[in-house]
Amino acid sequence: MVERPPQRAMPIADGSLLSAMDMSTFLVASAHDMKNSVCVMTAYLESALADLPAEASSRAMTCQALYEAQRINHHLIQLLALYKINHNMYPFDPVEVELDSFEREVVARVLPFATAKGIVLEVIPERTERSWYFDYELIVSLITQSLHNAVKYTRSRVLLSIHVVDARLEIRVHDDGEGFPAFMLESSEEAAYGVNSMTGSTGLGLYFAAKVAQMHGNRALRGSTRLENGGVWGGATFILSLP
């Protein structure tokens, strides 16, 4: 029996290989499938934590597992959004958002993890503006991750502040932890968004935050993010500013 030679992909005009399906399609579909599975895991872990007695020996490990599951979910959401943004596929849709409703939504997403860790989530309800224009899904994802990080690294409490400052909406997340490490406060883009060899941080969250902020604009003004130490309680402060 004569063996058939292996089939080869046909080269196209620019010299690249023509494949049956773009590999990125597999990666995006797989990431989306993993995100759905992680969402289910997160729901189970939240339910398990709610049922565990406060003195249960497994509570700390379950709480850590919940944080890691939520972190993976955030990263997958951000990767999928960035893929769509970079391929001009993301349906960017700034709409008028009622700020009280937005505040309740992001707090509700973080509350199970904060409660499990014994962290107090605080908000400042008084504000002059009742609504603002931005892409709801992108900003909810961004602020939810910031709150999760604050709950992870704070000592006892986290504060969410939403106010208008100099005709820009400022959303601040404060904690009373040790503050951001020096490399995260450096101004260079390489330090802020690159892989840090000492910590293993990819900088994905900061890159996603900056990208989302810059997508929001009003005439010549663009959105921005920044990190500070000090804040209300001397810890870390994440600031999102939208025109």
N, C-alpha and C positions, 0 to 999 in steps of 0.2 A: 504494500500500500504506500503510495507516494504521499509524503506529508506536504501539506500546503504551507507555503512560507507565511510568516506572520504579516498581517496587514499593517500598513503604515499610514499615518495621517498624511493627507495630501497637502503639500506646501501651497500657500497662496501668494499673491503678488508681492507682498512686502517681506516674504521670506519666513514668516511665522507659520506655525502648524495649525491646520484646521481641525479642531476637535469636535466630537459629536455634541458636547455640551460644555459651555464655559465652566471651568472649575469654580469660579466665584459663585455661580448659581448653586452648586452643591454646598458651598460653605455657608452662604446666606440661609438656605433652606435648613441646613443642620443647626445653625445658630438659633433660628426661630423655633425649631422643634425643641432644642435644649431649654430655651427660655420658658416655653410652656411647661416642660417637666419641672423646672426649678420653681416655677410659680406654685405648682401643686405641692412640692416639698415644703415650700415656705408656709403655705396654709396649714399643712399638717403639723409643722413645728410650732406655729403660733398656737394652734389648738392644744398641743401637748403641753406647752408652757403654761397656758391658762389653767390646765387641770392639775399641774404639779403643785404639791404643797411648798410653801416658801422654804421649808427646812430640808427638802429633798436633796440628797447628795448629787443627783444627776442634773439638777437645775442649772448649774453653771455651765456644764458641757452642752446642754440643750440650747441654752442662750447663745453660746458661742457658735453652735451649728446654725442657729437661725441667722445670726449676723453674716456668717460666711455664705449661706444660701442667698440672702438678700444682696450681698456684695456681687456674687456671680450674676444674679439677675440684673442688677444695675449695669454691669459691664456688658452683658449681652444686649440689653436695650440700647446702650450707647453705641456699641459696635454696629448694630443694625441701622440705627439712625444715621451714624456717620457714613456708612456705606451708601445709603440713599441720598444723603446730602452731597457727597462727593461725586455721585453719578447723576445729579440733577433729577432725582426720583422722589425726593422727600416733599410731601404736600404741605409746604410751609404755609401756615394759616393763622396769622395774628388776628385775634378776635377780642372784643371787649370782655374782660374777665372781672367778675365781682370778687373783690379782694377778700372779703370775709369768707366766702365759699372756698376760694383757693386755699386760704389759711387752714380751714377745717380739713380739707382734703389731704394736704401734706402732713399735717399733724396726725391724722388718723392712720396714715400709712406707716408712721414711725412709732406710734404709741405702744404697740405690743412689745417691741424690742426694748423701748425705754422702760416700760413697766417691769419687764422681766429683770432688768438690771438695777431697778430701784432709782432710776434717773428721773428727775422732775423736768417736764417740758413746760416752758412758760411762753406766753405770747403777750404782746402789747396791743390791746384792742383798739385804742384810740388812734384814729388817723383822719386826715383831712379829705383825702381822695377815697371814693368808694369803689372805683374800678380803674382798670388800665388795659391797654392793648398789648397782647403778646401771644405767642403760640403756646396754648395751654399745656399740651402734652410734653413739649420739650422743657418748659420751665418747671412743671410738676416733677419730672424726672430729675432735673438738675438739683432742685431744692431738696427733694426727698433724699437724694444721695448725700447731700451736704449735712442734712440733719442726722442721717444714720452715722456718718463719720464723727459728728460731734458727740452723739450718744456713746459711741465706741470709746472715745478718748477723753471725755470729760470726767470730772471727779464726782459731781453730784447733780448738775443741772445744765439745761440748754435753753437758750432764749431765741425765739424767732421774732424779728422785728421787720415790719413792712411799712415804709414811710416814703413820702415824696420829699426829695431834697434837691433844691435848685432845678426844678422842672424835670427831674428824673426820678423814676421809681427805684428805691433802694431796698433790697431784701437782704437782711443781715442775719447770720446765724452765729450766735455767741456761745462759748462754753467756758467752764471754769477749770479747764485742764492746764497742761504745761505749755500750751501754745504750739505753733507750727515750728518744725525744725528749720535751721538756718537755710538749708539748701532749697526749701520750698519758698522762702521769702526772697531769694535772689531774683533779680530783675531780668536776667537773660532768658530768652525763650528756651534755650537748650537746657538750662537748669530747671525751668518750670515744667517743661513738657517731655523731656527726654527720660530714658531709663536711668535710674539711679543705681549704681553698682553696689552701694553700701546697703541700701534698704530693699532693693529689688522692685521698687515702685516703677510702674510703666508710665505714670503721668497721664493715663487715659482720662481719668475724671477731670483733671484740670484742663486738658486739651478739649474735651467735650464741652466743658463749661464756657471756655473762651470762644469756641466755635459757635455755640448757641447764642451767646451774648452778642457776638458780632453780626449775626444774622438779623438782629433786631435794630432797626434804624428809623430815624425821623429826620428827613432832609439830610443835612451834613453830619448829624449826630449818630453815633453807633453805640451799641451796648458794650459793657466791659465787666471784667471781674477783677478782684484783687484779694489778697490775703494780708491780714494784719495780726499782730499780737498786742495784747492789752485789753481792748474792748471794755465791755461792761464789768467783767469780773476778773480781768487780768489774764484770761486765757486766749484761745484762738478765735478769730472772727473771719468768716467768709462773707464777701460782699458782692452781690450782683446788682449792677446798675443798668437800668433800661430807660432810653429816652422816650 
